[in-house]
Amino acid sequence: MEYRIVNRILSMDDDFFEGVRALLIEKDHKPHWSPARLADIDPKGIEAHFADLGPRELILS
């Protein structure tokens, strides 16, 4: 599950890179999240992070 989430964060979300920018690159500690409020997050977007990755799915045997 964590593998799916990380894949989606790196491919779908700009917020990860915005957090890195704000904390490590510019060190202004003022990220500009999208959306800016938790209440504005679409539940379908959250569910998408947990969806099967298809051919990129990690298979452990």
C-alpha distance matrix in Angstrom:
0.0 3.8 5.4 5.2 6.3 8.7 10.0 10.8 12.4 14.5 15.5 16.0 16.9 20.1 19.6 17.9 20.9 23.2 22.1 22.8 26.1 27.2 26.4 27.0 29.1 31.5 30.9 32.1 29.3 29.6 26.5 27.0 23.8 23.4 23.8 25.8 25.2 22.1 24.2 24.1 20.4 19.9 17.4 16.7 15.6 13.0 11.8 11.8 9.0 6.7 9.0 9.1 10.2 13.3 15.0 12.7 9.8 9.2 11.2 11.9 15.2
3.8 0.0 3.8 5.4 5.0 6.1 8.5 9.9 10.4 12.2 14.1 14.9 15.2 18.0 17.2 15.0 18.0 20.4 19.0 19.4 22.8 24.0 22.9 23.4 25.6 28.2 27.5 28.9 26.1 26.7 23.7 24.6 21.7 21.8 22.5 24.2 23.9 21.1 23.6 23.6 20.0 20.1 18.2 17.8 15.9 13.3 13.3 13.0 9.5 8.6 11.3 11.7 11.8 15.2 16.5 13.4 11.3 10.3 12.8 13.2 16.7
5.4 3.8 0.0 3.8 5.5 5.3 6.1 8.6 10.0 10.8 12.3 13.9 14.9 17.6 17.6 15.2 17.7 20.6 19.7 19.6 22.8 24.5 23.7 23.7 25.5 28.3 28.1 29.7 27.3 27.8 24.7 25.4 22.7 22.5 23.5 25.5 25.7 23.3 25.8 25.2 21.6 21.4 19.7 18.7 16.6 14.7 14.4 13.1 9.8 9.3 10.9 10.4 9.4 12.6 13.3 10.0 8.3 7.3 10.5 11.5 15.2
5.2 5.4 3.8 0.0 3.8 5.6 5.2 6.2 8.6 10.1 10.6 11.6 13.1 16.3 16.6 15.0 17.5 20.2 19.8 20.2 23.2 24.8 24.5 24.8 26.4 28.9 28.9 30.0 27.6 27.6 24.2 24.4 21.4 20.7 21.5 23.9 23.9 21.4 23.6 22.8 19.0 18.3 16.7 15.3 13.4 11.8 11.1 9.5 6.5 6.0 7.3 7.3 6.6 10.3 11.9 9.0 7.5 8.2 11.4 13.3 16.9
6.3 5.0 5.5 3.8 0.0 3.8 5.4 5.2 6.1 8.6 9.9 10.1 10.6 13.8 13.5 11.9 14.9 17.2 16.5 17.4 20.4 21.6 21.4 22.1 23.8 26.0 25.8 26.8 24.2 24.1 20.8 21.1 18.0 17.5 18.3 20.4 20.4 18.0 20.4 19.8 16.1 16.0 14.6 13.8 11.4 9.5 9.9 8.8 5.1 6.1 8.6 10.0 9.8 13.5 15.3 12.4 11.2 11.7 14.9 16.4 20.1
8.7 6.1 5.3 5.6 3.8 0.0 3.8 5.4 5.0 6.1 8.5 9.8 10.0 12.5 12.4 10.0 12.5 15.3 14.7 14.8 17.9 19.5 19.1 19.3 20.9 23.5 23.4 24.8 22.5 22.8 19.5 20.2 17.7 17.6 18.9 20.8 21.4 19.5 22.3 21.5 18.0 18.3 17.5 16.8 13.9 12.4 13.4 11.8 8.2 9.7 11.8 12.5 11.1 14.8 15.7 12.2 11.9 11.9 15.4 16.7 20.4
10.0 8.5 6.1 5.2 5.4 3.8 0.0 3.8 5.6 5.4 6.1 8.3 9.8 12.5 13.5 11.6 13.4 16.5 16.6 16.5 19.2 21.3 21.3 21.2 22.3 24.9 25.4 26.7 24.8 24.7 21.3 21.5 19.0 18.3 19.8 22.2 23.0 21.3 23.8 22.4 18.9 18.7 18.1 16.6 13.7 13.1 13.5 11.0 8.1 9.8 10.6 10.7 8.4 11.8 12.5 9.1 9.7 10.6 14.3 16.3 20.0
10.8 9.9 8.6 6.2 5.2 5.4 3.8 0.0 3.8 5.4 5.1 5.3 7.1 10.5 11.5 10.6 12.7 15.2 15.7 16.4 18.7 20.6 21.1 21.6 22.4 24.6 25.1 25.9 23.9 23.3 19.7 19.3 16.5 15.4 16.6 19.2 20.0 18.3 20.5 18.9 15.4 15.0 14.6 13.1 10.1 9.9 10.6 7.9 5.4 8.3 9.1 10.4 8.9 12.4 14.0 11.2 11.6 13.2 16.8 19.0 22.7
12.4 10.4 10.0 8.6 6.1 5.0 5.6 3.8 0.0 3.8 5.6 5.5 5.0 7.8 8.2 6.8 9.3 11.7 11.9 12.8 15.2 16.8 17.3 18.0 19.0 21.0 21.4 22.2 20.1 19.6 16.1 16.1 13.5 13.0 14.5 16.7 17.7 16.3 19.0 17.6 14.4 14.9 15.0 14.3 10.8 10.3 12.2 10.2 7.4 10.6 12.3 13.9 12.6 16.1 17.4 14.4 14.8 15.8 19.4 21.2 24.9
14.5 12.2 10.8 10.1 8.6 6.1 5.4 5.4 3.8 0.0 3.8 6.0 6.2 7.8 9.2 7.2 8.3 11.5 12.2 12.0 14.2 16.6 17.1 17.0 17.5 20.0 20.9 22.1 20.5 20.3 16.8 17.0 15.0 14.7 16.7 18.8 20.4 19.5 22.2 20.6 17.5 18.0 18.5 17.4 13.9 13.9 15.5 13.0 10.5 13.4 14.5 15.4 13.1 16.3 16.8 13.6 14.9 15.7 19.5 21.4 25.1
15.5 14.1 12.3 10.6 9.9 8.5 6.1 5.1 5.6 3.8 0.0 3.8 6.2 8.3 10.8 10.0 10.6 13.4 14.9 15.0 16.6 19.1 20.1 20.1 20.1 22.3 23.6 24.5 23.1 22.4 18.7 18.2 16.1 14.9 16.8 19.5 21.2 20.3 22.6 20.4 17.4 17.2 17.9 16.1 12.7 13.7 14.8 11.6 10.2 13.2 13.3 14.1 11.6 14.4 15.1 12.4 14.2 15.9 19.7 22.1 25.7
16.0 14.9 13.9 11.6 10.1 9.8 8.3 5.3 5.5 6.0 3.8 0.0 3.8 6.8 9.1 9.6 10.8 12.7 14.4 15.4 16.7 18.7 20.1 20.7 20.8 22.5 23.6 23.9 22.3 21.1 17.3 16.2 13.6 11.9 13.4 16.4 18.0 17.2 19.2 16.8 13.8 13.6 14.6 12.9 9.4 10.9 12.5 9.5 8.7 12.3 12.6 14.3 12.7 15.5 17.0 14.8 16.1 18.1 21.7 24.2 27.8
16.9 15.2 14.9 13.1 10.6 10.0 9.8 7.1 5.0 6.2 6.2 3.8 0.0 3.8 5.4 6.4 8.0 9.3 10.9 12.4 13.7 15.2 16.7 17.8 18.0 19.4 20.3 20.4 18.6 17.3 13.6 12.6 10.1 8.8 10.7 13.3 15.0 14.5 17.0 14.8 12.1 12.9 14.3 13.6 9.8 10.8 13.3 11.2 9.9 13.6 14.8 17.0 15.6 18.8 20.3 17.7 18.7 20.2 23.9 25.9 29.6
20.1 18.0 17.6 16.3 13.8 12.5 12.5 10.5 7.8 7.8 8.3 6.8 3.8 0.0 3.8 5.5 5.4 6.1 8.7 10.1 10.5 12.3 14.3 15.3 15.0 16.1 17.4 17.4 16.1 14.7 11.0 10.0 8.4 7.9 10.5 12.4 15.0 15.3 18.0 15.7 13.8 15.2 17.1 16.8 13.0 14.1 16.9 15.0 13.6 17.3 18.6 20.6 19.0 22.1 23.2 20.5 21.8 23.1 26.8 28.7 32.5
19.6 17.2 17.6 16.6 13.5 12.4 13.5 11.5 8.2 9.2 10.8 9.1 5.4 3.8 0.0 3.8 5.4 4.8 6.0 8.6 9.6 10.3 12.0 13.7 14.2 15.0 15.5 15.3 13.3 12.0 8.3 8.0 5.8 6.7 9.0 10.1 12.4 12.6 15.7 14.1 12.3 14.5 16.2 16.7 13.0 13.3 16.6 15.4 13.6 17.2 19.2 21.5 20.4 23.8 25.1 22.2 22.9 23.9 27.5 29.1 32.8
17.9 15.0 15.2 15.0 11.9 10.0 11.6 10.6 6.8 7.2 10.0 9.6 6.4 5.5 3.8 0.0 3.8 5.4 5.2 6.4 8.7 10.0 10.7 11.7 12.7 14.4 14.7 15.4 13.4 13.2 9.8 10.7 9.2 10.4 12.6 13.5 15.4 15.1 18.5 17.3 15.1 17.1 18.1 18.5 14.8 14.4 17.3 16.0 13.5 16.7 18.9 20.7 19.3 22.8 23.8 20.5 21.2 21.6 25.3 26.5 30.3
20.9 18.0 17.7 17.5 14.9 12.5 13.4 12.7 9.3 8.3 10.6 10.8 8.0 5.4 5.4 3.8 0.0 3.8 5.4 5.0 6.1 8.6 9.9 10.1 10.1 11.9 13.1 14.0 13.0 12.7 9.6 10.5 10.1 11.5 14.1 14.9 17.5 17.8 21.1 19.5 17.7 19.6 21.1 21.2 17.4 17.6 20.5 18.7 16.4 19.8 21.6 23.1 21.2 24.4 25.0 21.8 23.0 23.5 27.3 28.6 32.3
23.2 20.4 20.6 20.2 17.2 15.3 16.5 15.2 11.7 11.5 13.4 12.7 9.3 6.1 4.8 5.4 3.8 0.0 3.8 5.4 5.0 6.1 8.5 9.9 9.7 10.3 11.3 11.3 10.2 9.3 6.0 6.8 7.2 9.3 12.0 12.0 15.0 16.0 19.2 17.7 16.5 19.0 20.9 21.5 17.8 18.1 21.4 20.0 18.1 21.6 23.5 25.5 24.0 27.3 28.2 25.1 26.1 26.7 30.5 31.8 35.5
22.1 19.0 19.7 19.8 16.5 14.7 16.6 15.7 11.9 12.2 14.9 14.4 10.9 8.7 6.0 5.2 5.4 3.8 0.0 3.8 5.4 5.1 6.0 8.1 9.3 10.2 9.9 10.3 8.3 8.4 5.7 8.2 8.1 11.0 13.2 12.7 14.9 15.4 19.0 18.2 16.9 19.7 21.1 22.1 18.6 18.1 21.4 20.6 18.1 21.3 23.7 25.8 24.5 28.0 28.9 25.6 26.2 26.4 29.9 30.9 34.6
22.8 19.4 19.6 20.2 17.4 14.8 16.5 16.4 12.8 12.0 15.0 15.4 12.4 10.1 8.6 6.4 5.0 5.4 3.8 0.0 3.8 5.5 5.3 5.4 6.6 8.8 8.9 10.6 9.5 10.6 8.7 11.2 11.7 14.3 16.7 16.3 18.7 19.1 22.7 21.8 20.3 22.8 24.1 24.7 21.0 20.5 23.6 22.4 19.7 22.7 25.0 26.5 24.8 28.2 28.6 25.1 26.0 25.9 29.5 30.2 33.9
26.1 22.8 22.8 23.2 20.4 17.9 19.2 18.7 15.2 14.2 16.6 16.7 13.7 10.5 9.6 8.7 6.1 5.0 5.4 3.8 0.0 3.8 5.7 5.7 4.7 5.9 7.3 8.5 8.6 9.2 7.6 9.9 11.4 14.1 16.7 16.1 19.0 20.1 23.5 22.3 21.3 23.9 25.7 26.3 22.6 22.6 25.8 24.4 22.1 25.4 27.4 29.1 27.2 30.5 30.9 27.5 28.8 28.9 32.6 33.6 37.2
27.2 24.0 24.5 24.8 21.6 19.5 21.3 20.6 16.8 16.6 19.1 18.7 15.2 12.3 10.3 10.0 8.6 6.1 5.1 5.5 3.8 0.0 3.8 6.1 6.3 5.5 5.3 5.4 4.9 5.6 5.1 8.4 10.4 13.7 15.9 14.5 17.2 18.6 22.0 21.2 20.6 23.7 25.5 26.6 23.1 22.9 26.3 25.5 23.2 26.4 28.8 30.8 29.3 32.7 33.4 30.1 31.0 31.0 34.6 35.5 39.1
26.4 22.9 23.7 24.5 21.4 19.1 21.3 21.1 17.3 17.1 20.1 20.1 16.7 14.3 12.0 10.7 9.9 8.5 6.0 5.3 5.7 3.8 0.0 3.8 6.2 6.7 4.7 6.6 5.2 7.9 7.9 11.5 12.9 16.3 18.3 16.9 19.0 19.8 23.5 23.2 22.3 25.3 26.7 28.0 24.5 23.7 27.0 26.4 23.6 26.5 29.1 31.0 29.5 33.0 33.6 30.1 30.7 30.3 33.8 34.2 37.8
27.0 23.4 23.7 24.8 22.1 19.3 21.2 21.6 18.0 17.0 20.1 20.7 17.8 15.3 13.7 11.7 10.1 9.9 8.1 5.4 5.7 6.1 3.8 0.0 3.8 6.1 5.3 8.6 8.6 11.1 11.0 14.2 15.6 18.7 21.0 20.0 22.3 23.1 26.7 26.2 25.0 27.8 29.1 29.9 26.3 25.6 28.7 27.7 24.8 27.6 30.0 31.4 29.6 33.0 33.1 29.5 30.4 29.8 33.3 33.7 37.2
29.1 25.6 25.5 26.4 23.8 20.9 22.3 22.4 19.0 17.5 20.1 20.8 18.0 15.0 14.2 12.7 10.1 9.7 9.3 6.6 4.7 6.3 6.2 3.8 0.0 3.8 5.6 8.4 9.8 11.5 11.3 14.0 15.9 18.7 21.3 20.4 23.2 24.4 27.9 26.9 25.9 28.6 30.2 30.8 27.1 26.9 30.1 28.7 26.1 29.2 31.3 32.6 30.5 33.7 33.7 30.3 31.6 31.3 34.9 35.6 39.1
31.5 28.2 28.3 28.9 26.0 23.5 24.9 24.6 21.0 20.0 22.3 22.5 19.4 16.1 15.0 14.4 11.9 10.3 10.2 8.8 5.9 5.5 6.7 6.1 3.8 0.0 3.8 5.4 8.0 9.3 10.0 12.6 15.3 18.3 20.7 19.3 22.3 24.0 27.2 26.3 25.9 28.8 30.8 31.6 28.0 28.0 31.4 30.2 27.9 31.1 33.2 34.9 33.0 36.3 36.5 33.2 34.4 34.4 38.0 38.7 42.3
30.9 27.5 28.1 28.9 25.8 23.4 25.4 25.1 21.4 20.9 23.6 23.6 20.3 17.4 15.5 14.7 13.1 11.3 9.9 8.9 7.3 5.3 4.7 5.3 5.6 3.8 0.0 3.8 5.5 8.2 9.7 13.0 15.4 18.8 20.9 19.1 21.6 23.0 26.5 26.1 25.6 28.8 30.5 31.8 28.3 27.8 31.2 30.5 27.9 30.9 33.4 35.2 33.6 37.0 37.5 34.0 34.9 34.5 38.0 38.5 42.0
32.1 28.9 29.7 30.0 26.8 24.8 26.7 25.9 22.2 22.1 24.5 23.9 20.4 17.4 15.3 15.4 14.0 11.3 10.3 10.6 8.5 5.4 6.6 8.6 8.4 5.4 3.8 0.0 3.8 5.3 8.0 10.9 13.8 17.3 19.1 16.9 19.4 21.4 24.5 24.1 24.2 27.6 29.6 31.1 27.7 27.4 31.0 30.5 28.3 31.4 33.9 36.0 34.7 38.1 38.9 35.5 36.3 36.3 39.8 40.5 44.1
29.3 26.1 27.3 27.6 24.2 22.5 24.8 23.9 20.1 20.5 23.1 22.3 18.6 16.1 13.3 13.4 13.0 10.2 8.3 9.5 8.6 4.9 5.2 8.6 9.8 8.0 5.5 3.8 0.0 3.8 6.2 9.7 11.8 15.5 17.1 14.7 16.8 18.3 21.6 21.6 21.6 25.0 26.7 28.5 25.2 24.6 28.2 28.0 25.7 28.6 31.4 33.7 32.6 36.2 37.1 33.8 34.2 34.1 37.6 38.1 41.7
29.6 26.7 27.8 27.6 24.1 22.8 24.7 23.3 19.6 20.3 22.4 21.1 17.3 14.7 12.0 13.2 12.7 9.3 8.4 10.6 9.2 5.6 7.9 11.1 11.5 9.3 8.2 5.3 3.8 0.0 3.8 6.5 9.2 12.8 14.2 11.7 14.1 16.2 19.3 18.9 19.3 22.7 24.9 26.6 23.5 23.3 27.0 26.7 24.9 28.1 30.6 33.1 32.2 35.7 36.9 33.7 34.3 34.6 38.2 39.0 42.7
26.5 23.7 24.7 24.2 20.8 19.5 21.3 19.7 16.1 16.8 18.7 17.3 13.6 11.0 8.3 9.8 9.6 6.0 5.7 8.7 7.6 5.1 7.9 11.0 11.3 10.0 9.7 8.0 6.2 3.8 0.0 3.8 5.9 9.5 11.3 9.4 12.2 14.1 17.2 16.5 16.4 19.6 21.8 23.2 20.0 19.9 23.6 23.1 21.4 24.7 27.0 29.5 28.5 32.0 33.3 30.2 30.8 31.4 34.9 36.0 39.7
27.0 24.6 25.4 24.4 21.1 20.2 21.5 19.3 16.1 17.0 18.2 16.2 12.6 10.0 8.0 10.7 10.5 6.8 8.2 11.2 9.9 8.4 11.5 14.2 14.0 12.6 13.0 10.9 9.7 6.5 3.8 0.0 3.8 6.6 8.5 7.0 10.4 12.8 15.5 14.1 14.4 17.5 20.1 21.4 18.3 18.9 22.5 22.0 20.8 24.3 26.3 29.0 28.1 31.4 32.9 30.1 30.9 31.8 35.5 36.9 40.6
23.8 21.7 22.7 21.4 18.0 17.7 19.0 16.5 13.5 15.0 16.1 13.6 10.1 8.4 5.8 9.2 10.1 7.2 8.1 11.7 11.4 10.4 12.9 15.6 15.9 15.3 15.4 13.8 11.8 9.2 5.9 3.8 0.0 3.8 5.5 4.9 7.9 9.7 12.5 11.0 10.8 13.9 16.4 17.8 14.7 15.1 18.8 18.4 17.3 20.8 22.9 25.7 25.1 28.5 30.2 27.6 28.0 29.1 32.7 34.1 37.9
23.4 21.8 22.5 20.7 17.5 17.6 18.3 15.4 13.0 14.7 14.9 11.9 8.8 7.9 6.7 10.4 11.5 9.3 11.0 14.3 14.1 13.7 16.3 18.7 18.7 18.3 18.8 17.3 15.5 12.8 9.5 6.6 3.8 0.0 2.9 5.0 7.9 9.4 11.5 9.0 8.6 11.2 14.1 15.1 12.1 13.4 16.9 16.3 15.9 19.4 21.0 24.0 23.5 26.6 28.6 26.3 26.9 28.4 32.0 33.8 37.5
23.8 22.5 23.5 21.5 18.3 18.9 19.8 16.6 14.5 16.7 16.8 13.4 10.7 10.5 9.0 12.6 14.1 12.0 13.2 16.7 16.7 15.9 18.3 21.0 21.3 20.7 20.9 19.1 17.1 14.2 11.3 8.5 5.5 2.9 0.0 3.8 5.6 7.3 8.7 6.1 6.4 9.3 12.4 13.9 11.5 12.6 16.1 16.1 16.1 19.4 21.1 24.3 24.3 27.4 29.7 27.5 27.8 29.5 32.8 34.6 38.3
25.8 24.2 25.5 23.9 20.4 20.8 22.2 19.2 16.7 18.8 19.5 16.4 13.3 12.4 10.1 13.5 14.9 12.0 12.7 16.3 16.1 14.5 16.9 20.0 20.4 19.3 19.1 16.9 14.7 11.7 9.4 7.0 4.9 5.0 3.8 0.0 3.8 6.9 8.8 7.5 8.8 12.2 15.0 17.0 14.7 15.3 18.9 19.3 18.8 22.0 24.1 27.3 27.3 30.6 32.8 30.4 30.6 31.9 35.3 36.8 40.5
25.2 23.9 25.7 23.9 20.4 21.4 23.0 20.0 17.7 20.4 21.2 18.0 15.0 15.0 12.4 15.4 17.5 15.0 14.9 18.7 19.0 17.2 19.0 22.3 23.2 22.3 21.6 19.4 16.8 14.1 12.2 10.4 7.9 7.9 5.6 3.8 0.0 3.8 5.3 5.5 7.3 10.9 13.2 15.9 14.3 14.3 17.8 18.9 18.6 21.3 23.6 27.1 27.6 30.9 33.4 31.1 30.8 32.1 35.3 36.6 40.2
22.1 21.1 23.3 21.4 18.0 19.5 21.3 18.3 16.3 19.5 20.3 17.2 14.5 15.3 12.6 15.1 17.8 16.0 15.4 19.1 20.1 18.6 19.8 23.1 24.4 24.0 23.0 21.4 18.3 16.2 14.1 12.8 9.7 9.4 7.3 6.9 3.8 0.0 3.8 5.3 5.5 9.1 10.5 13.6 12.2 11.5 14.9 16.5 16.1 18.4 20.9 24.5 25.3 28.7 31.4 29.1 28.5 29.6 32.6 33.8 37.3
24.2 23.6 25.8 23.6 20.4 22.3 23.8 20.5 19.0 22.2 22.6 19.2 17.0 18.0 15.7 18.5 21.1 19.2 19.0 22.7 23.5 22.0 23.5 26.7 27.9 27.2 26.5 24.5 21.6 19.3 17.2 15.5 12.5 11.5 8.7 8.8 5.3 3.8 0.0 3.8 5.6 8.4 9.9 13.2 12.8 12.5 15.5 17.4 17.7 19.7 21.9 25.6 26.8 29.9 32.9 31.0 30.3 31.7 34.5 35.9 39.3
24.1 23.6 25.2 22.8 19.8 21.5 22.4 18.9 17.6 20.6 20.4 16.8 14.8 15.7 14.1 17.3 19.5 17.7 18.2 21.8 22.3 21.2 23.2 26.2 26.9 26.3 26.1 24.1 21.6 18.9 16.5 14.1 11.0 9.0 6.1 7.5 5.5 5.3 3.8 0.0 3.8 6.3 9.2 11.7 10.9 11.7 14.7 15.9 16.7 19.2 20.9 24.5 25.4 28.3 31.2 29.5 29.1 30.9 33.9 35.6 39.1
20.4 20.0 21.6 19.0 16.1 18.0 18.9 15.4 14.4 17.5 17.4 13.8 12.1 13.8 12.3 15.1 17.7 16.5 16.9 20.3 21.3 20.6 22.3 25.0 25.9 25.9 25.6 24.2 21.6 19.3 16.4 14.4 10.8 8.6 6.4 8.8 7.3 5.5 5.6 3.8 0.0 3.8 6.3 8.7 7.4 8.0 11.1 12.3 12.9 15.4 17.2 20.8 21.7 24.7 27.6 25.8 25.4 27.1 30.1 31.9 35.3
19.9 20.1 21.4 18.3 16.0 18.3 18.7 15.0 14.9 18.0 17.2 13.6 12.9 15.2 14.5 17.1 19.6 19.0 19.7 22.8 23.9 23.7 25.3 27.8 28.6 28.8 28.8 27.6 25.0 22.7 19.6 17.5 13.9 11.2 9.3 12.2 10.9 9.1 8.4 6.3 3.8 0.0 3.8 5.4 5.4 6.9 9.1 10.2 11.8 14.0 15.1 18.8 20.0 22.7 25.8 24.5 24.0 26.1 28.9 31.0 34.3
17.4 18.2 19.7 16.7 14.6 17.5 18.1 14.6 15.0 18.5 17.9 14.6 14.3 17.1 16.2 18.1 21.1 20.9 21.1 24.1 25.7 25.5 26.7 29.1 30.2 30.8 30.5 29.6 26.7 24.9 21.8 20.1 16.4 14.1 12.4 15.0 13.2 10.5 9.9 9.2 6.3 3.8 0.0 3.8 5.3 5.1 6.3 8.7 10.3 11.6 12.9 16.7 18.5 21.2 24.5 23.3 22.3 24.2 26.7 28.6 31.8
16.7 17.8 18.7 15.3 13.8 16.8 16.6 13.1 14.3 17.4 16.1 12.9 13.6 16.8 16.7 18.5 21.2 21.5 22.1 24.7 26.3 26.6 28.0 29.9 30.8 31.6 31.8 31.1 28.5 26.6 23.2 21.4 17.8 15.1 13.9 17.0 15.9 13.6 13.2 11.7 8.7 5.4 3.8 0.0 3.8 5.4 5.0 6.2 9.0 10.3 10.5 14.2 15.9 18.2 21.6 20.7 20.0 22.4 24.8 27.2 30.3
15.6 15.9 16.6 13.4 11.4 13.9 13.7 10.1 10.8 13.9 12.7 9.4 9.8 13.0 13.0 14.8 17.4 17.8 18.6 21.0 22.6 23.1 24.5 26.3 27.1 28.0 28.3 27.7 25.2 23.5 20.0 18.3 14.7 12.1 11.5 14.7 14.3 12.2 12.8 10.9 7.4 5.4 5.3 3.8 0.0 3.8 5.4 5.1 6.9 9.5 10.3 13.8 14.7 17.5 20.5 19.1 18.7 21.0 23.8 26.1 29.5
13.0 13.3 14.7 11.8 9.5 12.4 13.1 9.9 10.3 13.9 13.7 10.9 10.8 14.1 13.3 14.4 17.6 18.1 18.1 20.5 22.6 22.9 23.7 25.6 26.9 28.0 27.8 27.4 24.6 23.3 19.9 18.9 15.1 13.4 12.6 15.3 14.3 11.5 12.5 11.7 8.0 6.9 5.1 5.4 3.8 0.0 3.8 5.4 5.5 7.5 9.5 13.2 14.5 17.6 20.7 19.0 17.9 19.7 22.4 24.2 27.6
11.8 13.3 14.4 11.1 9.9 13.4 13.5 10.6 12.2 15.5 14.8 12.5 13.3 16.9 16.6 17.3 20.5 21.4 21.4 23.6 25.8 26.3 27.0 28.7 30.1 31.4 31.2 31.0 28.2 27.0 23.6 22.5 18.8 16.9 16.1 18.9 17.8 14.9 15.5 14.7 11.1 9.1 6.3 5.0 5.4 3.8 0.0 3.8 5.4 5.5 6.7 10.5 12.6 15.3 18.7 17.5 16.1 18.1 20.5 22.5 25.6
11.8 13.0 13.1 9.5 8.8 11.8 11.0 7.9 10.2 13.0 11.6 9.5 11.2 15.0 15.4 16.0 18.7 20.0 20.6 22.4 24.4 25.5 26.4 27.7 28.7 30.2 30.5 30.5 28.0 26.7 23.1 22.0 18.4 16.3 16.1 19.3 18.9 16.5 17.4 15.9 12.3 10.2 8.7 6.2 5.1 5.4 3.8 0.0 3.8 5.4 5.2 8.7 9.9 12.6 15.9 14.7 13.9 16.4 19.0 21.5 24.8
9.0 9.5 9.8 6.5 5.1 8.2 8.1 5.4 7.4 10.5 10.2 8.7 9.9 13.6 13.6 13.5 16.4 18.1 18.1 19.7 22.1 23.2 23.6 24.8 26.1 27.9 27.9 28.3 25.7 24.9 21.4 20.8 17.3 15.9 16.1 18.8 18.6 16.1 17.7 16.7 12.9 11.8 10.3 9.0 6.9 5.5 5.4 3.8 0.0 3.8 5.7 8.7 9.3 12.8 15.5 13.5 12.6 14.3 17.3 19.4 22.8
6.7 8.6 9.3 6.0 6.1 9.7 9.8 8.3 10.6 13.4 13.2 12.3 13.6 17.3 17.2 16.7 19.8 21.6 21.3 22.7 25.4 26.4 26.5 27.6 29.2 31.1 30.9 31.4 28.6 28.1 24.7 24.3 20.8 19.4 19.4 22.0 21.3 18.4 19.7 19.2 15.4 14.0 11.6 10.3 9.5 7.5 5.5 5.4 3.8 0.0 3.8 6.7 8.6 11.8 14.8 13.2 11.2 12.8 15.1 17.1 20.3
9.0 11.3 10.9 7.3 8.6 11.8 10.6 9.1 12.3 14.5 13.3 12.6 14.8 18.6 19.2 18.9 21.6 23.5 23.7 25.0 27.4 28.8 29.1 30.0 31.3 33.2 33.4 33.9 31.4 30.6 27.0 26.3 22.9 21.0 21.1 24.1 23.6 20.9 21.9 20.9 17.2 15.1 12.9 10.5 10.3 9.5 6.7 5.2 5.7 3.8 0.0 3.8 6.3 8.8 12.3 11.5 9.8 12.3 14.5 17.1 20.1
9.1 11.7 10.4 7.3 10.0 12.5 10.7 10.4 13.9 15.4 14.1 14.3 17.0 20.6 21.5 20.7 23.1 25.5 25.8 26.5 29.1 30.8 31.0 31.4 32.6 34.9 35.2 36.0 33.7 33.1 29.5 29.0 25.7 24.0 24.3 27.3 27.1 24.5 25.6 24.5 20.8 18.8 16.7 14.2 13.8 13.2 10.5 8.7 8.7 6.7 3.8 0.0 3.8 5.6 8.9 8.6 6.6 9.5 11.3 14.3 17.1
10.2 11.8 9.4 6.6 9.8 11.1 8.4 8.9 12.6 13.1 11.6 12.7 15.6 19.0 20.4 19.3 21.2 24.0 24.5 24.8 27.2 29.3 29.5 29.6 30.5 33.0 33.6 34.7 32.6 32.2 28.5 28.1 25.1 23.5 24.3 27.3 27.6 25.3 26.8 25.4 21.7 20.0 18.5 15.9 14.7 14.5 12.6 9.9 9.3 8.6 6.3 3.8 0.0 3.8 6.3 5.2 4.7 8.1 10.7 14.0 17.1
13.3 15.2 12.6 10.3 13.5 14.8 11.8 12.4 16.1 16.3 14.4 15.5 18.8 22.1 23.8 22.8 24.4 27.3 28.0 28.2 30.5 32.7 33.0 33.0 33.7 36.3 37.0 38.1 36.2 35.7 32.0 31.4 28.5 26.6 27.4 30.6 30.9 28.7 29.9 28.3 24.7 22.7 21.2 18.2 17.5 17.6 15.3 12.6 12.8 11.8 8.8 5.6 3.8 0.0 3.8 5.4 5.4 9.2 10.8 14.5 16.9
15.0 16.5 13.3 11.9 15.3 15.7 12.5 14.0 17.4 16.8 15.1 17.0 20.3 23.2 25.1 23.8 25.0 28.2 28.9 28.6 30.9 33.4 33.6 33.1 33.7 36.5 37.5 38.9 37.1 36.9 33.3 32.9 30.2 28.6 29.7 32.8 33.4 31.4 32.9 31.2 27.6 25.8 24.5 21.6 20.5 20.7 18.7 15.9 15.5 14.8 12.3 8.9 6.3 3.8 0.0 3.8 5.5 8.6 10.0 13.7 16.0
12.7 13.4 10.0 9.0 12.4 12.2 9.1 11.2 14.4 13.6 12.4 14.8 17.7 20.5 22.2 20.5 21.8 25.1 25.6 25.1 27.5 30.1 30.1 29.5 30.3 33.2 34.0 35.5 33.8 33.7 30.2 30.1 27.6 26.3 27.5 30.4 31.1 29.1 31.0 29.5 25.8 24.5 23.3 20.7 19.1 19.0 17.5 14.7 13.5 13.2 11.5 8.6 5.2 5.4 3.8 0.0 3.8 6.4 9.0 12.4 15.3
9.8 11.3 8.3 7.5 11.2 11.9 9.7 11.6 14.8 14.9 14.2 16.1 18.7 21.8 22.9 21.2 23.0 26.1 26.2 26.0 28.8 31.0 30.7 30.4 31.6 34.4 34.9 36.3 34.2 34.3 30.8 30.9 28.0 26.9 27.8 30.6 30.8 28.5 30.3 29.1 25.4 24.0 22.3 20.0 18.7 17.9 16.1 13.9 12.6 11.2 9.8 6.6 4.7 5.4 5.5 3.8 0.0 3.8 6.3 9.7 12.7
9.2 10.3 7.3 8.2 11.7 11.9 10.6 13.2 15.8 15.7 15.9 18.1 20.2 23.1 23.9 21.6 23.5 26.7 26.4 25.9 28.9 31.0 30.3 29.8 31.3 34.4 34.5 36.3 34.1 34.6 31.4 31.8 29.1 28.4 29.5 31.9 32.1 29.6 31.7 30.9 27.1 26.1 24.2 22.4 21.0 19.7 18.1 16.4 14.3 12.8 12.3 9.5 8.1 9.2 8.6 6.4 3.8 0.0 3.8 6.4 9.8
11.2 12.8 10.5 11.4 14.9 15.4 14.3 16.8 19.4 19.5 19.7 21.7 23.9 26.8 27.5 25.3 27.3 30.5 29.9 29.5 32.6 34.6 33.8 33.3 34.9 38.0 38.0 39.8 37.6 38.2 34.9 35.5 32.7 32.0 32.8 35.3 35.3 32.6 34.5 33.9 30.1 28.9 26.7 24.8 23.8 22.4 20.5 19.0 17.3 15.1 14.5 11.3 10.7 10.8 10.0 9.0 6.3 3.8 0.0 3.8 6.4
11.9 13.2 11.5 13.3 16.4 16.7 16.3 19.0 21.2 21.4 22.1 24.2 25.9 28.7 29.1 26.5 28.6 31.8 30.9 30.2 33.6 35.5 34.2 33.7 35.6 38.7 38.5 40.5 38.1 39.0 36.0 36.9 34.1 33.8 34.6 36.8 36.6 33.8 35.9 35.6 31.9 31.0 28.6 27.2 26.1 24.2 22.5 21.5 19.4 17.1 17.1 14.3 14.0 14.5 13.7 12.4 9.7 6.4 3.8 0.0 3.8
15.2 16.7 15.2 16.9 20.1 20.4 20.0 22.7 24.9 25.1 25.7 27.8 29.6 32.5 32.8 30.3 32.3 35.5 34.6 33.9 37.2 39.1 37.8 37.2 39.1 42.3 42.0 44.1 41.7 42.7 39.7 40.6 37.9 37.5 38.3 40.5 40.2 37.3 39.3 39.1 35.3 34.3 31.8 30.3 29.5 27.6 25.6 24.8 22.8 20.3 20.1 17.1 17.1 16.9 16.0 15.3 12.7 9.8 6.4 3.8 0.0
